[in-house]
Amino acid sequence: MTRSSSVFMLRRAYEHVVASIGAIAVTTLLLASVHAQAANPEASTQDQAVTPSVTILVPSVTIEPVEG
């Protein structure tokens, strides 16, 4: 291996390690937040009253008679 290719390989390995550590950290934080909400589900829903609503938009069509 030449010097430039070994430096390139080390740089790529470093990028992979940093990306892996970042992905593990994000996954850990996500799982911790989900676990915290699951541990106390009543606390998150008592503060906010949520009323589900649905709006259905139906297009209107006008049929005109054809003269002829």
LUMLUMKOL-84685 format. One record per residue: residue number from 1; z, y, x of N, C-alpha, C in turn. Coordinates in pm, 1 decimal. Each point is the difference from the previous one (the first is absolute). Layout:
<atoms>
ATOM, seq, n_c3, n_c2, n_c1, ca_c3, ca_c2, ca_c1, c_c3, c_c2, c_c1
ATOM, NUM, Z, Y, X, Z, Y, X, Z, Y, X
...
</atoms>
This chain:
<atoms>
ATOM, seq, n_c3, n_c2, n_c1, ca_c3, ca_c2, ca_c1, c_c3, c_c2, c_c1
ATOM, 1, 0.0, -116.6, 82.2, 0.0, 116.6, -82.2, 0.0, 124.5, 87.8
ATOM, 2, -79.4, 92.9, -39.2, 1.0, 125.3, 74.6, 115.6, 86.3, -48.7
ATOM, 3, 25.4, 104.4, 72.0, 112.4, 86.2, -35.2, -20.5, 64.1, -137.4
ATOM, 4, -119.5, 46.6, -29.0, -22.7, 69.1, -127.3, 13.8, -96.0, -118.6
ATOM, 5, -44.3, -123.5, 15.3, 13.1, -93.1, -111.7, 144.2, -45.9, -18.4
ATOM, 6, 76.2, -10.3, 110.0, 140.6, -38.3, -14.2, 79.9, 113.2, -65.2
ATOM, 7, -30.5, 123.4, 33.2, 66.1, 114.2, -63.6, -35.9, 2.9, -147.7
ATOM, 8, -125.1, -27.2, -30.7, -43.9, -2.0, -139.4, 73.2, -110.2, -77.1
ATOM, 9, 12.9, -117.2, 59.6, 68.4, -111.4, -67.0, 148.4, 30.6, -21.3
ATOM, 10, 63.8, 62.3, 100.7, 140.2, 38.2, -16.2, 16.8, 104.3, -109.6
ATOM, 11, -92.0, 94.8, -5.4, 7.0, 102.3, -104.2, -16.3, -61.1, -137.9
ATOM, 12, -93.7, -93.3, -13.0, -21.5, -66.3, -130.3, 121.2, -84.1, -39.7
ATOM, 13, 60.6, -68.5, 96.6, 119.8, -78.6, -29.4, 113.7, 91.1, -42.9
ATOM, 14, 15.8, 114.4, 64.9, 103.3, 96.2, -36.5, -23.2, 51.3, -142.6
ATOM, 15, -125.1, 29.9, -35.3, -31.5, 47.4, -135.3, 35.4, -105.8, -104.5
ATOM, 16, -28.3, -125.3, 31.1, 31.9, -107.5, -93.9, 151.3, -16.0, -18.0
ATOM, 17, 73.9, 10.4, 109.2, 145.3, -12.5, -7.7, 59.9, 114.3, -80.9
ATOM, 18, -45.6, 122.3, 24.2, 51.3, 116.4, -73.1, -35.6, -10.2, -148.1
ATOM, 19, -122.0, -42.7, -31.0, -39.8, -15.2, -139.7, 81.7, -108.0, -69.5
ATOM, 20, 27.7, -107.6, 69.4, 80.9, -107.6, -58.0, 142.8, 46.2, -27.1
ATOM, 21, 58.0, 71.9, 93.2, 136.0, 50.8, -18.7, 3.6, 98.8, -116.6
ATOM, 22, -101.7, 84.0, -11.1, -7.5, 94.4, -111.5, -11.5, -71.5, -133.3
ATOM, 23, -81.7, -104.5, -6.2, -16.9, -75.4, -124.3, 129.7, -70.2, -39.3
ATOM, 24, 70.0, -53.6, 97.5, 128.1, -66.0, -28.6, 102.2, 102.4, -49.1
ATOM, 25, 2.1, 118.7, 59.1, 95.2, 103.7, -41.7, -28.4, 46.1, -142.4
ATOM, 26, -126.9, 21.7, -33.3, -35.6, 42.6, -135.6, 35.4, -109.1, -100.7
ATOM, 27, -28.2, -123.9, 32.6, 32.8, -111.2, -89.8, 150.6, -10.8, -20.7
ATOM, 28, 76.9, 16.7, 106.4, 145.7, -6.6, -11.1, 53.5, 111.4, -89.0
ATOM, 29, -51.2, 122.0, 17.9, 44.0, 111.2, -84.0, -37.5, -22.1, -145.9
ATOM, 30, -117.3, -52.4, -25.2, -43.3, -27.0, -137.0, 88.1, -105.4, -64.9
ATOM, 31, 28.4, -107.2, 71.5, 85.5, -105.0, -55.1, 141.9, 49.6, -23.0
ATOM, 32, 49.2, 85.7, 87.3, 134.3, 55.1, -18.0, 6.2, 88.5, -123.7
ATOM, 33, -102.9, 79.3, -24.2, 1.6, 87.2, -118.3, -12.3, -82.1, -127.3
ATOM, 34, -80.5, -104.2, 0.5, -12.3, -86.0, -117.2, 131.5, -72.5, -26.2
ATOM, 35, 65.4, -45.6, 106.0, 128.2, -69.3, -14.8, 106.6, 95.0, -54.5
ATOM, 36, -0.9, 124.5, 44.2, 98.4, 97.2, -48.0, -19.8, 28.6, -148.1
ATOM, 37, -123.3, 7.8, -45.2, -26.2, 23.3, -142.5, 34.4, -123.3, -82.1
ATOM, 38, -24.3, -117.0, 52.6, 28.2, -123.3, -73.0, 150.1, -25.0, -8.9
ATOM, 39, 76.1, 47.3, 97.4, 144.3, -21.9, -0.2, 68.4, 79.7, -110.4
ATOM, 40, -56.8, 114.4, -37.7, 61.3, 84.8, -102.4, -108.5, 54.6, -92.7
ATOM, 41, -59.1, -81.8, -85.7, -111.6, 45.5, -83.0, 41.5, 98.7, -108.2
ATOM, 42, 126.2, -4.2, -44.4, 43.9, 89.3, -106.3, 13.0, 143.6, 48.3
ATOM, 43, 33.1, 19.4, 124.2, 18.2, 135.0, 52.6, -131.1, 77.3, 1.3
ATOM, 44, -109.4, -65.7, 27.8, -126.8, 70.9, 7.1, -56.5, 31.1, -138.0
ATOM, 45, 36.8, -76.4, -104.1, -56.6, 23.7, -132.3, 92.1, 84.0, -88.0
ATOM, 46, 129.4, 11.8, 32.1, 91.0, 78.8, -81.8, -26.2, 148.9, 14.6
ATOM, 47, -38.8, 43.8, 116.1, -19.1, 142.2, 24.9, -122.8, 54.8, -71.6
ATOM, 48, -100.1, -80.3, -17.1, -125.1, 46.7, -57.6, -31.9, -79.5, -125.4
ATOM, 49, -21.7, 71.6, -108.9, -42.1, -66.3, -122.2, -152.7, -3.4, -1.2
ATOM, 50, -55.5, -117.5, -1.5, -144.0, -16.8, 3.4, -46.2, -53.0, -134.6
ATOM, 51, -94.4, 69.8, -60.3, -56.3, -43.1, -126.9, -146.5, -34.6, 23.5
ATOM, 52, -34.9, -125.3, -15.8, -140.6, -35.8, 20.9, -86.8, 56.9, -111.7
ATOM, 53, -115.7, 45.0, 37.1, -93.8, 51.4, -99.7, -141.7, -39.3, 40.4
ATOM, 54, -81.7, -19.2, -99.7, -138.9, -38.8, 24.7, -89.4, 91.7, -81.2
ATOM, 55, -100.7, 52.4, 62.5, -99.7, 82.5, -68.4, -133.7, -70.7, 11.0
ATOM, 56, -59.6, -27.5, -114.3, -129.4, -67.2, -1.6, -105.4, 101.0, -43.9
ATOM, 57, -96.6, 20.1, 83.8, -109.5, 90.6, -32.2, -118.9, -81.9, -47.3
ATOM, 58, -44.1, 24.8, -124.6, -112.0, -73.1, -57.6, -115.4, 98.2, -17.2
ATOM, 59, -114.3, -30.1, 57.3, -113.6, 91.2, -15.8, -51.9, -3.6, -144.5
ATOM, 60, -41.8, 115.2, -47.8, -55.7, 4.7, -135.5, -151.9, 3.3, 7.9
ATOM, 61, -62.2, -66.6, -95.2, -146.1, -8.5, -2.9, -46.5, 50.3, -136.1
ATOM, 62, -95.0, 89.8, 0.5, -56.8, 51.3, -124.4, -138.9, -59.7, -16.5
ATOM, 63, -21.3, -64.7, -114.5, -130.1, -60.5, -28.0, -73.5, 91.5, -99.8
ATOM, 64, -115.1, 44.9, 41.5, -79.4, 88.1, -85.5, -116.7, -79.3, -58.2
ATOM, 65, -34.5, 25.4, -126.2, -114.1, -70.4, -60.0, -131.9, 42.6, 63.9
ATOM, 66, -92.1, -90.5, 10.1, -130.6, 25.1, 59.6, -97.2, 30.6, -114.1
ATOM, 67, -66.3, 114.4, 5.0, -99.1, 35.4, -102.3, -133.9, -57.8, 39.5
ATOM, 68, -68.1, -50.3, -98.7, -131.2, -47.0, 37.9, -67.0, -91.2, -88.2
</atoms>
